[in-house]
Amino acid sequence: MDMNHWGAGRAAWAAILAVLVGCATAPTVKPDDIPVPLRVTTGEVVSQKLHAVGTQVYRCRANKDDAARFEWQLEGPDAVLFDKPGHKFGRHYSGPTWEADDGSKVVGAVVARADAPQPGAVAWLLLRAKSTSGAGVFAGVRYVQRLHTVGGDAPHDGCAQATAEAEIRQPYSADYWFYVAKP
């Protein structure tokens, strides 16, 4: 991936990456610590726990209900997925889509959300798999949880008619837990 694609020079990107990868050591969350609306059924088991580091991409657009009011609207994530030892595992992008380096993919739809415990962080989510493809690690995924988010929230200012269609990338990290049917 071209590092300039991230909207920052290589040195700036390396600094952001170092800070966010350090967040991979977030405290372990037990299933009971996950907000009730984000819990999966007992018929599901975790198949992968991955850490994402990248950006949440926002575009300045007119509000759907009030064209005179402009706001930052989410375009989608642009992140790299890492396994527990820190090896690149795949990527996460609009859809929302998670794609493993083995070519398998899962596309999700939000089922529930909970405010992140950390200010300025994007919400924690439970997503249901809308579709999967490929025969790899994501082939049987039924649910995805987004947990331990750091950063990535939409800016609260700087979006107006004069800046319409401007793009901003907010650095973020998160843990993604992938669930499959219990064998």
C-alpha positions as CSV (number, residue, x, y, z in Angstrom):
1,M,0.0,0.0,0.0
2,D,1.3,3.5,-0.8
3,M,1.8,5.2,2.5
4,N,1.0,8.6,1.0
5,H,-2.5,7.2,0.4
6,W,-3.0,7.8,4.2
7,G,-2.9,11.5,3.7
8,A,0.4,12.0,5.6
9,G,4.0,11.7,4.8
10,R,5.9,8.5,5.7
11,A,7.4,10.0,8.8
12,A,4.1,11.2,10.1
13,W,2.4,7.9,9.3
14,A,5.2,6.0,11.1
15,A,4.6,8.1,14.2
16,I,0.8,7.5,14.1
17,L,1.3,3.8,13.5
18,A,3.8,3.5,16.5
19,V,1.3,5.2,18.8
20,L,-1.7,3.2,17.7
21,V,0.0,-0.2,17.6
22,G,1.0,0.5,21.2
23,C,-2.8,0.5,21.9
24,A,-2.8,-3.2,21.0
25,T,-2.0,-4.0,24.6
26,A,-5.4,-2.7,25.7
27,P,-6.7,-4.5,28.8
28,T,-8.2,-7.9,28.1
29,V,-12.0,-7.7,28.0
30,K,-13.9,-10.7,29.3
31,P,-17.2,-11.5,27.5
32,D,-19.1,-10.2,30.6
33,D,-17.4,-6.8,30.2
34,I,-18.9,-6.3,26.7
35,P,-22.1,-4.2,26.8
36,V,-25.2,-6.4,26.7
37,P,-26.4,-5.1,23.3
38,L,-23.0,-6.1,21.7
39,R,-22.9,-9.7,23.0
40,V,-23.4,-12.6,20.6
41,T,-25.4,-15.7,21.3
42,T,-24.0,-18.7,23.1
43,G,-24.1,-20.6,19.8
44,E,-21.1,-18.5,18.5
45,V,-17.4,-18.7,19.3
46,V,-14.5,-16.4,18.6
47,S,-12.5,-17.5,15.6
48,Q,-10.1,-14.5,15.3
49,K,-9.1,-11.5,17.4
50,L,-7.4,-8.9,15.2
51,H,-6.2,-5.3,15.8
52,A,-6.8,-2.6,13.3
53,V,-4.7,0.5,12.8
54,G,-5.5,3.2,10.3
55,T,-8.0,6.0,9.8
56,Q,-11.7,6.7,9.7
57,V,-12.4,8.7,6.6
58,Y,-15.0,11.5,6.7
59,R,-16.3,13.8,4.0
60,C,-17.9,17.2,4.5
61,R,-21.5,17.0,3.1
62,A,-24.9,18.7,3.5
63,N,-27.1,17.2,6.1
64,K,-29.7,14.9,4.5
65,D,-32.6,16.6,6.4
66,D,-31.3,20.2,6.2
67,A,-29.3,21.0,3.1
68,A,-28.1,24.3,4.7
69,R,-26.3,22.5,7.5
70,F,-23.0,20.7,6.7
71,E,-21.5,17.8,8.7
72,W,-18.7,15.3,8.6
73,Q,-20.2,12.0,7.2
74,L,-18.4,8.7,7.5
75,E,-17.0,7.3,4.2
76,G,-15.5,4.3,5.9
77,P,-12.4,2.9,7.5
78,D,-9.0,2.5,5.9
79,A,-7.0,0.3,8.1
80,V,-4.5,-2.6,8.3
81,L,-5.4,-5.7,10.4
82,F,-2.8,-7.3,12.6
83,D,-2.8,-10.6,14.5
84,K,-1.8,-10.9,18.2
85,P,2.0,-11.2,17.5
86,G,1.7,-8.0,15.4
87,H,2.0,-9.6,11.9
88,K,-0.1,-8.0,9.1
89,F,-3.2,-10.1,8.6
90,G,-5.3,-8.2,6.1
91,R,-7.1,-4.9,5.7
92,H,-10.4,-3.2,6.7
93,Y,-12.2,-0.8,4.4
94,S,-15.6,0.5,3.3
95,G,-18.5,-1.8,3.3
96,P,-17.6,-2.3,6.1
97,T,-15.3,-5.1,4.8
98,W,-12.6,-7.1,6.4
99,E,-10.3,-8.9,3.9
100,A,-7.7,-11.4,5.1
101,D,-4.4,-11.8,3.2
102,D,-5.7,-15.3,2.2
103,G,-8.3,-13.5,0.1
104,S,-11.4,-14.3,2.2
105,K,-13.7,-11.4,3.1
106,V,-16.6,-10.6,5.3
107,V,-19.0,-7.6,4.8
108,G,-20.9,-6.6,7.9
109,A,-24.1,-4.7,8.8
110,V,-24.4,-2.9,12.2
111,V,-26.8,-4.6,14.6
112,A,-26.0,-2.6,17.7
113,R,-23.7,0.1,19.0
114,A,-22.5,1.4,22.4
115,D,-20.6,4.5,23.2
116,A,-16.9,4.0,23.6
117,P,-15.6,4.3,27.1
118,Q,-12.8,6.6,25.9
119,P,-13.7,10.2,24.7
120,G,-13.1,10.9,21.1
121,A,-13.2,7.2,20.1
122,V,-15.6,5.7,17.6
123,A,-18.4,3.6,19.0
124,W,-18.1,-0.1,19.9
125,L,-20.2,-2.2,17.5
126,L,-21.8,-5.5,16.9
127,L,-22.1,-6.4,13.2
128,R,-23.9,-9.3,11.5
129,A,-22.2,-10.8,8.4
130,K,-24.2,-9.8,5.3
131,S,-21.9,-11.8,3.1
132,T,-18.6,-13.7,3.1
133,S,-16.4,-14.8,0.2
134,G,-13.4,-17.0,-0.2
135,A,-12.4,-20.2,1.5
136,G,-10.1,-18.7,4.1
137,V,-10.4,-17.5,7.7
138,F,-13.4,-15.3,7.2
139,A,-15.5,-17.8,5.2
140,G,-17.7,-18.9,8.2
141,V,-17.9,-15.6,10.1
142,R,-21.3,-14.7,11.3
143,Y,-20.7,-11.8,13.6
144,V,-18.0,-9.1,14.2
145,Q,-17.5,-7.0,17.3
146,R,-15.6,-3.7,17.3
147,L,-14.1,-3.1,20.7
148,H,-11.3,-1.1,22.5
149,T,-11.6,1.8,20.1
150,V,-9.1,4.6,20.3
151,G,-9.6,7.8,18.3
152,G,-11.4,8.0,14.9
153,D,-14.5,10.0,16.0
154,A,-15.7,12.6,13.5
155,P,-14.4,16.2,13.9
156,H,-16.9,18.5,15.7
157,D,-16.0,21.6,13.5
158,G,-14.4,22.6,10.2
159,C,-17.3,21.5,8.0
160,A,-19.2,24.2,6.1
161,Q,-20.5,25.0,2.7
162,A,-17.1,26.5,1.9
163,T,-15.4,23.1,2.7
164,A,-18.0,20.9,1.0
165,E,-16.6,17.6,-0.2
166,A,-13.4,18.0,1.8
167,E,-12.0,14.8,3.2
168,I,-10.5,14.3,6.6
169,R,-8.8,11.1,8.0
170,Q,-9.0,10.6,11.7
171,P,-6.4,8.1,13.1
172,Y,-7.9,5.2,15.0
173,S,-7.3,1.7,16.3
174,A,-9.7,-1.0,17.3
175,D,-9.9,-4.6,18.1
176,Y,-12.2,-6.8,15.9
177,W,-13.5,-10.1,17.2
178,F,-14.8,-12.5,14.6
179,Y,-17.4,-15.1,15.5
180,V,-18.4,-18.4,13.8
181,A,-21.0,-21.0,14.7
182,K,-20.0,-23.2,17.6
183,P,-18.9,-26.6,16.3
